[in-house]
């Protein structure tokens, strides 16, 4: 009689005892292994039971790491019921429901009327609420907004503002839901890495697990579907453009991003040649304890390893800054096949400073667990100097840029599929792939390219800078950009947090705007209706009282699809000059007596 997976798991006392103690994802992995063994030729009962025992033994070893990171899946201790579980975290509707429950709990803490009696000081009451909300969210493994109380100790106004922002976040169901969805992504991928589903062996997936890669690709398809359904509309003219066509022209398009990176790489190389600098190519890897494939692995996640790497890099840069050595270049973060992060640095500096720079970087790279390296430090830190006969710095960087963006112009073993997987790895672990250090900011470069010839005619030097950016001459741009600065506009988000938005650049104290607020994203199917609403007759208070349904009401009814009674609530705020959102993508306003969308 054919045996089922359940029969095999009941086939020995060992599997009967220990299989139920495994976390859900580990149990699923055990069943997958047994199913694979069942599908092999001529499986015997003895072999199947032995395979099940080996799978459970492996699961027990890996379960300790998973339960340490995500205690809500620990099945060994039943005394205390967890508010969060595997089953809740893996379902969108359950996550949404749990988020609302805990946002209500945090709101109630903030609305407690007894606080006025308990505390004489508003700041003390606010701090008390923060700690209570923090404890509530820890029941569902959500970290609260971090507040540096020590740093804010002598700045009560800033501390009060930080606490108010934190309180608003912790009572927002959307904020909590976002953190739980991030937790789900981390939980899935960490479990897959711990169970050795990521690597370079035959039955492993490189860089990112099959499960996480499938989830990431689904999100990419959803994002593409959204973009294809939307349009960008000019609120002043009513002109509309397909959002998909707009995106193709930005660095959101991987090919545009790759080309821009290569322009900047080539520009830095030209700048280095003008300065007489040499190019160093440095590979920086983490100690064994951060690598899952190592017997010394301590259970560190990919993000923890990457953060350790960035901490060492920050320390090295601080030490170099004390020497006043000039340098610039790029950092590229990429994964080993087992998903562990490592970094490549393309660094340009003066030949006289080369040895000192290498010494500082090497010291920071190998100081942790130095004893495991012995006399050979190359597994942790490797440095090469550019060889002009091999194509120079840009030719060397081209490989790393392409294989981490879209795989264009790469050999088959480093194809577009591999680059796609690396992008998925970067997204899942929230790792920044590319970072420029030194040189002029790329945001200034992009803002200059958005400017118009009319705006830059005020100064010949500005015109020369604009031409350098517009013709993709990065080296010349870096030389001429000293007088230009990116300008930001500060706004408050829904939590009262101050956020910065680039609005243009300044030249000799004069603001040159490159960002426009006259555009909005609307659904394609609504474009015609919104354009018709724009063509409605101008409205004023004089004609509002002389007709049964005013022209403004008609325009509002056309724009919103609401009835006359429904649009009444919009008239007063619009007449005061306010912008009124009617859905997630559309905002209405009155400009010179005309309804604008």
N, C-alpha and C positions, 0 to 999 in steps of 0.2 A: 504494500500500500504506500502510495506517495506521501512523503512527509511535508508538512507546511513549515513556515518559519516559526510559528508558535509551537509546533510539536518539537522542533529542534531545540528551542530555548527551554523547553520543559524536560529535555533529555538528560540533564545532569543536575545534581544537587547544587553545583557551583553556579551555573547560569540561573537556576531558579532563585537562588539566594541574592545574587549580586546584580543581575540585570535590572530589577525594579529600582535599584538605588542610583542608577545612572541618570544624569540630566537628560531631558527629552531629546536634544539634538544628538547626544551620544548614543542613545537608544536607537534613534533612526539610522545612525551610521552602522551600528551593529547589525541591524536588520538588512541594510543594504549589502553588507559583506556576506551575510548568510545567503541572501538571494543570489548574489554573484556566484557563490560556491555551488548552489543548487543547479545553476544553469551550466555548470561545467560537465564534461562527459563522465558518465557512470559514477555519480556521487554515491557513496555508501553512508549508512547511518552513522557508523563510527567516525568517519571523516567529517561528516557534517557537524556532529556534536563537538568534535575536537576544534573545528574551525570556529564554532560559536563560543567555545571557552576562550580561545585565543583572542577573539574580537572583544569579548567582555573584559578580559585582563588588560588589553590595550586601552579600552575605554575607561577603566578604573584609574589608570595612570594619568590619562589626559583630563579626566573629570576634575581632578584636584585643581588644575590651572583654571579651568572654566568656572568652577564654583567660587574660586578665590576672587575672580574679576566680576562675576555676576551671581551674587549670593541668592537671588530669587529663584535660581534653578537647582539649588541644593536640595536633593530629595532625602538626605540622611536625617535631617532634623525636622520633625513634624510638630514640635511643641508650639511654635509661633507661626501663625499663618501670615504669609506675605501679601501685601496689598497688590503687588505686581507679580505676575507669573509668566511663564513661557507662552501659555495659551492666550493670555491677554495681549502681550507684546506683539504677537505675530498676527493679530487681527486689527485692521484699520478701525472698524466700528467700536471694538472694545477699547482701543487706545483713545479714541475720541470721547467715549463715555467716561473713562477714567480721568481724562484731563479736565472735563467739566466738573466732576465730583471734587477734585482737589483744588480747582480754581475757586469753587464755591467755598470750600473750607478756608482758603487763604483770604477770601473776601470777608468772611465772617469775622476773622481775627482782626481785620483792619476796621471793621464797623463796631467793634466791641465798645459799648458805651461806658463800661466800667474803667476804661483806660484813663479817663479824665480824673477819676477819683484816686487811681493808683499812682499817677505820675503828675508832678507839678510842671514838668518840662516836656514840651512837644517832642523834642529830640530824643529824650529818654523813652517816651512812649513808642516812638517810631522804631527805635533800636530794639525794644522789647518785641514788637510785632515782627520785625525782620527775623529774629531768632526763632520765634514760634512758627513762622511760615517756612523757614529753612528746615525745621524739624519735620514738619508735615510732608514736604516734598522728598525728604530723604526716605520716607516710607515707600516711595515709588522710584527710588534711585535716580532722582533728578537733582543735579547740583544747582544750588541757588546762585544768583549773580554774585560774583566775588566783590567784596568791599574791603579795602585796606584800612582797617580801623586805626592802625598805628600811624599810618601816613596822614590820615585825616584828623588825628587827635586834636591838633591845634587849629583846625579849620572847620568849625561847626557848621557854617553855611554850606560848604561843599559836602560834608558828611550828610547833612540833612537832605540835600538834593540826591545824593547817591542812594540813600535809604528810600526816598520816595520813588525813584525810578525802579529800584529792586522790588518794592512792594507792588507796583503796578504790573511788573512782569510776572511776578509769582501769583497774581490773581487773574492772569490772562490764560484762558484755556488754550488759545492758539499757541502761546509761548510754551506752555507745558507740553502740548501735543508735539510741537517741533522738536523738543528735547527728547521725548520718548521715541520719536521716529529715528532720531540720530542714534539713540541707544540701541534700537533694533538693528540698525545697519552695523554698528560696532559688534554687537552680540553675535550676529550671524557670521561675520567674517572672522572674528577671533576664534569662534568655535571651529570653523572650517580649517583655519590654519593650525590650530592645536591638534585636530584630528588628521593632519597631514594630507589634506585634500588640495594643498597648494604647493607646487614645486616643479621640478623638471623630470620626474619619473613618468613612466608610461601611463599610470592611472591617476596622475595629478594634473592640475591646470596651472600654467605659469602665471605669476604675478598676482592673480586674483582668482578666487574660487569660482566654480561654475555657477553656484547658487547666487553669489553676489553679482557676478557679471551679468547673469540673466536679469536680475532685478534692476541693475544699472541701465542695461539696454532698453528695458521696458520704460524707464523714466525718460530716456532719450527719445524714444518713439512718441511718448506723450508730449514732450516738449516740442518736438517737430510738428505734431498734429496741432498743438496750440498755435504755434507760429504761423502755420499755413492757414489757420482760420481767422487770423487777425490782420488788421490794416493799421497803418500810421496815418493820422489825419491832421492836416494843418487847420487849426481852429480859426485862423484869420481868413484864409482863402477858401477853405472847404476842400482843398485838393487832398486826395488820398493815394497812398502807395501800399502795395502788398508788404507786410512785415517780413515775409520770407526773402523778398528781394533786397530789403534794407539790410537784413542780417548778413546776407551774402557779401556785402560790401564792407563789413566790419571785421575786427579780429575775433569775433565769435565764430567766424568761418576758419576752420583749422588751417587751410592752405594760406589764407591771408596772414594768419598768426605766424606760420612757418616762414613766410617770405619776410615779414617784418623783423623777425628774430635774426634772419640771415643778413638783412640790411644792417642791423645794429652790430652784429658780430663783425661784418666786414668793415664797418665804420670804425669800430674800436681798434681793429688791426691797423687800419690806415693812420689813426690817431697815434697809436703806439709807434708806428714806423717814423712818423714826424717827430716824435719825442725821443726817439732812440731807445724805446723800451723793448724788453724781451717778453716772450709769452711763455707762461708756465701752465702745464696741464696737470692738475692734481686730482687724484682719486682718494677719497676719504671714506673708510668703512668702519663699522661699529665693532666693539668687542664681541666675543663669542656668545656671551650671555643674552644678547639681543637677537640671536639667530635661532629660529625654530629648528633648523637642521642640525644644530650643535647639541652635543650631550650636555653642555653647560647652560643650555637655555633656562632662564629663570622665570619664564612665563610672560615676559614683557610683550606688550602689544606693538604693532607696527608704529602707531602714533607715539608711543612712549619712546621707542627707539629713535624715531625721527626728531622728537623734541630734544633728546639727549645730544644728537648730532648738531642741531641748531644751537644748543647751549654752548657747545665746544667752539663752534664757529663764531658766535658772538664774543666769547672770551678772547679768541685769537684776534678778532678785529679791534677789540678794545686795547690789546697789547700793541698792535701795530700802530694804532692811533697815537699812542704815547711817543712813538719814534718820529712822527711827522713824515712818514714814508708815503709817497703818492702812488696809488695803484687803482686799478679799475678792472671790471670784467663781469663775468656771469657765474652764477651757481645753478647747476642742474641737479634736481633730486630725481632719482629713479630707483626702481625696485630690483633686488635680486630675484631669481626665479621663485624663492620661497617667500617673497613679499617684503622682506626686510629692506629698509631704506638705506641707500648709500648716496654719496654726493660726488659730483665732478665740479671742479672749479677751474675756470679759464681766466687766468689772472695775468695782467700786464703790469710790469714794474720796471724800474731802472735796473740795468745789469749790476750796478754797484750795490743795490739794495736786495738783490736776489737771494743771497745766502741768508741774510737776516730774516727775510720774509719766510723762507722755507723753514728755518730753525724755529720760528715762533709757531707756525702752523703745525709742524711736526710734533712739537712739544705738547700742544693742546690735543692733537689727534691720538697720541699713544699713551698719555699719562694714566688713563683709566685702565686697570688690569694690565699694566705694563709687563708683568712677569710672564704672561702667556705668549708673548711675542719672541722672547729670547733675543738672538742677535739679528733676526730678520724682521724688520718692521714693515716690509712691503705689503703683507696682507691687510694692514691697517692704514698705511699711508704710502702713496706712491706718487712720484713727481717726475715729469719729463719736460724738457725744454723744446720749444718749437724748432722744427727742422724745415727751413725754406725749400729744400729740395723735395719735400713731401707735400708741398702745397700750402704751407704756412698754417697759421692759426685757424683761419676760417674753414679750410678744408677739414681740419680735425673736428671743429665744432659742429659742422654740418651734419655729421652722423648722429650726434647726440640730440641735436635739435629735431631732426626729422623723426628719429625713432621714438621720440617722446611726444610727438604731436600727431602726425598722420602717416608716417612710414613712407612718404614719397621719396623716390629715387634711392631706395634701399634694396639690398639683396633679398631674395625670397625668404631666407630664414629670419629676417628682421622686417617683416612685411607690415602692411597696413593693419592687419588683424592684431599683430603684436602691439603696435602703437595704440590701437583702440583699447586693448586690455590694460596698457599702462595708464591711459587716461581714466579708465574705470577705477584702477587702483588709486590714483590720485584723488578722485572724487570720493570714494568710499572711506578712505583714511584721512581726508581733508588735509592733503599735503600739497603745498605750493610747489609746482614743478620748476619754474624758472624765476630767478631773481637777479636783477642787475645790481651791482655795487659800484659806486663811483660814477663819474660821468653825469650828464644832465638827465633829468627825469623824463621818462618816455611820455608821461601825461602832458608835459609841455610840448613835446614833439607832435603829439596827436592833436592838441588844441590849435597849434599853428597850422596844421594841415586842414583843419576845419574852417579856418578863417578865410576871408575873401580878399581879393587884391585891393578893393576899395578901402578896407579897414587898415591895411598895412602901408598905405601910401604916405602916411604922416612922417616917415623917417626913412632915409636910405638904408641905414643899418638894420632897421626892422624888416625892410623889404628884402635885404640880403639874407636875413635869418629865415624869413618865410620861404624864399626860393630854395634855400638849403634843405628845409624840411620837406617842401613840396616835391623836390626832385630826388628825395631819398638819399641825401648826402649827410649821413649821420656824423661823420668826423667833422665836417665843416659846421654842422649845426652845434656840436659841442663846443667848438671854438668861439662861436658868435653869440651863444645864448646867455652870456653872463648878466645882461641887463634885464632879461625877461624872467618873470616869476609866475607860477601858476596861482590863480586866484580862486578861493573857495567861498561859497556862501553857506553860512551856518543856519540850520533849521532844526526844529524839534520833531522827533517821531512820535508815535502814539503813546510811548511810555515817558515822554518828556525828556528823552535823551537827546543831546546835541549831536547832530550828524553833519558831516561836511559834504558839499556837492560842488564839483568843479563847474565854474561858470565862465571861465576864460583865462586870460593872462594879462599881466600888467607890463607896460613898457614905459619906463621913466615916469612912473606914478600914474599913468593913464590906463584905465581898465578897457580892455578890448574883449567884448563878450563873444563867445563862440557857442555857448549852450542856449538853446531857445526853449521857452516854456509854452510856445504856441502849438506844440504837437501833443497829441494824445493817442493812446492805443485803443482801438474800437474793434468790434466784431465786423468782419467783412459783410455779413448779411445786414448790418445796420447802417452801412455807409450811405446808401441811397436815402434812407429815411432821415438821417442826420443832415445830409446835404439839403434835403427839402426843407427841413426845419430852419436852416440858416437863411433860406430865401424868403422866410416869412417877412411880412411888413414890419418896419420899425415900430417900436412900442414906446409909449410915453404915458405919464399919469393923466394927461389931458384926454386921451381917447379911451382910457381904461373905464371911465365912468359913463361913457355914452353908448355902450353897446352891450348886448346881453352876454356875449362871449367875446372878450377882448382878443386882439391879435396876439398878445403875449400868451394868453391862455391857449389859443389855438396852436401856437408854435410849441408850447410846452407839452400839449397833448400829443402832437405829432412826434416830438423828440423822445418822449417817455413811453408812449402807448397807454398812458393813464387816462382816466375820465376827468371831467372838469373839476369835480370835487377833490380829486386826488392831487391836482397840481396847485391847489390854493396855498398849500403850505410852502411852496417854493417861491411865491411871488415876493414876499417881504424880504427874505435874505438876498434874493437876486437884486432887488431894488436898492439894497444897501451896498451893492458892489461886491458881494461875497461869491465865491465859487462853490457850487452845490453839487456834490457827487450823487448820481442817481443809480449807479451800479459800480461794480469793481473796475470798469474800464472807462466810464464816461463821466465827465464833469460839465455842468452848465454854468454859464455866466452871461451877464449883460455887458456889452461893450458898445459905446456910442449908440445906445438905444436899440441894439440888435442882439438877438439871442445867439450865443456862441457855444459850441460843443467842443 
